[in-house]
Amino acid sequence: MPIHDFKCDECKVLVQDTTTMGTHYCPECGSAMYWDCHVSFAGNYERPIHSDSLAITPDLVEEHKREFPNIRLDGELRPIFDNYGDHEAYLKKTGFVKHSQKIRKKGKRIA
C-alpha cells in the first residue's frame, strides 16, 4: 500500500497517510494540509533517502531541528533527504564524507 505525504503550509509539519481521500488537517495548528507529491526533477531523488549511517540520538533532535529545519527525521531518527543538494550540504556541514561503494567483480568466489 503506498504512503502519501501531506504538508502543512503554516507550520511545515509533514504527515504520512495511506489514503488521499478527504481533507487532511495538521495535528499542530489545525490547518488544511496539501498532498506533497515527490516529483523527480533534476537533482531531486526519485524516492526519499533515509540514512541509517547519519541517524541521531534522541537528545540531538532539538539541535537537528535548529540546524537543519528542512531535513525531516523519520521514526528511527534517521534524516530523510529528498534531493542531492540538501544531502551534500548536510554532509558538508556535519563533516561526514561520502565514500563511493566498492564494486566487486562478478565471478566465482574462492573461499
N, C-alpha and C positions, 0 to 999 in steps of 0.2 A: 504494500500500500504506500503510495507516495506521500511525502511530508511536504507541506507548503509553509512558507514563511510569511508572516504578516507583520508589518512595521507600523509603528505609531509616528506620525509626523510631529506631534507635540513633544514627546519625551524620548523618542528614538528607541523605545522598547521593542524587542523582537519576540514574537510568539510563534510557535510551530503548531500546526494542526493538520489533520489528515483530510479535512474537507474544505472546499472553497465556498460552500453553500452558506447563505445568510451573511449578516454583518458581524464582524469580529470587533470586540471592544477591548481597549487597552486595560490591563489589570492595574496599572499605576494611576492613570488620570481619567479613564473612562471614555476617551475619545475613540471615534471610529478608526479602525486600522485598515490599511490597504494591503493587497497581495503584493509581496515583494518578489517579483519574478527574477530568477537568476538567468540572465541572457548572456551568452558568450560573445563578447566583443573583443577586439584586440587588447591583450593584457589582462582580461578577466579570465578566471578559471571557469571551466565548464561546470564543475562541481566544487563546492567549498572544500578546502583542505583543513582537516582537524589534526593539528600537530601534536603527536604523542611526546616527542622529544622536547617540546617547549612548554609542557604542562607546568602549572604553578601550584603552590600550596595555598590553602585557604587564607592564611594570614597575608598573602600578597594581592588578594583580589582588589582591595581598595586602591592600592598603588597602581595596579594594572589599569583600572578604570580612569585614574587621573592621567597617566602617561600615554595610554593608548585608547582614547574614547571610541574610536571607530573599529577596534578589533574586539569582536564578541568572544565570549568564553562559553564552552558547552558545559554539560552537567559534570564532566570529569575534569573541569578547569583547564581544558586544552584550548589554546587560541584557534580561532576559525579565520582562515584567510580566503577572501573572495577574489583577490586579484594579485598579480605579480608585484606591482608597485608597493602595496601595503606590506606584503610578505618580506620583500627586500628591505624596506625601511625599518621594519620590526627587527629583523636580524641585525642590521647595522647598528641600531640604537641600543640593542641589548648586548652587542658584542659577540654574538654567535656567528659561526662560519658554516656555510653550507658546502659540504664536500660532495663531489659527484659520486654516483654509485659505481661500485666496481662491477663490471660486467664479465661474467665467466664465459669462457669459450664453450660451445656445445661439444659434446663428445662423451666418451666413456670416462667415468671416474675410476681412478686406481686407488684402492684402499691400502 
